[in-house]
């Protein structure tokens, strides 16, 4: 079991895959601490050439920062990074 799988197992119970993109996957999960449903986005840099990893990681960080600032009933609440 790799570090990501250990983290997901200890923090989230994955229910099903919701979608995937070029370098990430999104899952419907249950937060083990709160019992609430959530979406978990997992970035997989191994899918990218080395020269693109930093750029896409920065995009992932910006997306998480933007989601933290949003407050709307139609957008899932940001809970962790």
Secondary structure, 3 states (H helix, E strand, C coil): CCHHHHHHHHHEEEEEEEEECCCEEEEEEEECCCCCEEEEEEECHHHCCHHHHHHHHHHHHHHHHHHHHCCCCCCCCCCCC
